[in-house]
């Protein structure tokens, strides 16, 4: 069996689709809100009294990555993705002095993940090392592209914020 045949979209009922969306909405909403309050709200408020923004970003990235990795036991691309996403979530907080943009981006990423890639999601995948590592590299690249977008967006619209 080739690796291309390991991903398929199931034929599912409308009821299951609604349940998947509800699960994704509430789970993504709760985790995004809670993690942003802890990592970008509480920890940033403590660290900004003592450290420069470069050190704060580095510390938040390391802590955010370490928080996610042990529960999944995933390979290197996921470490990279979580580290980059920590930057993606932290920069808007520094620039806007608000958590809402970061909560929204975090929610969007989590929601997409829950809709598509979990066991309850719409895309059924066979869990093998090749698929897991490939999904990790794809998500790390997506995180890097999102970081580039965030950088350009805030650089262009900084005067309005």
N, C-alpha and C positions, 0 to 999 in steps of 0.2 A: 504494500500500500504506500503510495507516495505521500509526502507531507502535505501536498495540496488538498488531498481528500480528507484531511483530519478536521477541517472547519466546515460546518454546515449550518444552515439556518433552518430551524424546525418549523413545521407547520403547526401553529398554535392557535388556540381559541381566543376570542376577544376577552373573555373573562381572565385568562392567564395573562394576557397583555396588560390589562388594567391592574392586576395584582403586581406584576413586575414593575409597572410605573409607580404604583403607590409605595411599594417596598423601596424602590430607588429614591423616590422623592423624600420620604421621611428619613431613611438611613443616611442619604447624602446630606440632607439638611442638618440633621443632628451632628454628624461627624464634622462637617465643615464648620459649623458654628462653634462647637466645643473646641476643636483644635485651634481655630483662629483666636478664640478667647484666651486659651492657654499659651500658645506659642507667640502670637503676634500682639496680643493684648497684655497679658500678665507679665510674661518674661521680658518683652521689650520695655515695658514701663519700669521694671526693676533694673535692667542692664543699662538703659540710656543715662542713668544717673552716674554710672561709673566708667562707661566705655565709649569709644568712638563707634560710629555706625558700621564701619568695616568689621570691627570685632563682633559687634552685635549680630550682623548678618552671618558671619562665620559660625558663631556659637549656635544661633537659631538653626542654621542649616545642619550642623552636626547633630544637634538634639532631635530635630524633626526626622532626620534620616534614621538615627538610632531607634527612635520610637517606633517606626514602621517596620524595619527590617526583621527584628526577632520574631514577630508574630507570623511572618510569612516564610521566612527561610529562603528567600529568593536570590537568584544570582546577581552578579555585578551590575547589569543594566538598571536594575531596580534601585540600587544604591545611588546610581547617577541620577536617575529620574527624581527620586525623592529629594536629593540635594538641590537639583535645579528648581524643582517646584517650591522648595522652601524659599529660594531667592525670588521666584515669581510671586509668592504670597507676601513676602516681606517688603519688597520695594514699594508697592503701592501704599502700604501702611506708613512708611517713612515719608513718602511724597505727599500723600493726602491727609495724614494724621487721622485716618479713619480706618476701621476694620471692614467696612461694608463692601468695598471693591474686592478685597481679598476673600471675604466670605463668599461672594458671588462666583468668583473664578474657581475657588475650591469646590463649591457646590457643583458647578458645571462639570468639572473633571470627575468628581466622585459619581455624579448622576450618570454620566456617560459610561463610566466603568461598570456601575451596577446594572445599567440597562443592557449592556452588550456582553460583558465578559465574565460575570459571576456564574455560578452553577444555576442560579435562577434567571439569568439573562436571556436575551433573544438569540445570541450566537452560542451554539453548543460547540465546545472545543474538547478534543481529546487532550488530556493533560500529560504531555511528555516533555522531556528536557528541551527538545528543539522548539516546540511551540511556546513554551514558557520563556525561553531565552529570546526568541524572535519577538514576542509581544513586549518583552522588556526593552529591547533595543528600539522598537517602533515607538514605544511610549517615551523613552528617553529623548529620541529625536523630536517627537511632538512637544515635549517639555522645553527643549532648547528653542524650537520655533516660537513657542508661546512666550518665552523669555525675550526673544528678539522683538516680538510684537509689543510686549509691555514696555520695553525700553523705547522703541520708536514712538509709541502712543504717548507716553509721559513726556518724552523730550519735545514732541510737537505741541502738545496741549498743556504743558506745564504752566504757562502764563494764565490759563483759565482756571486753574485749581487753587 
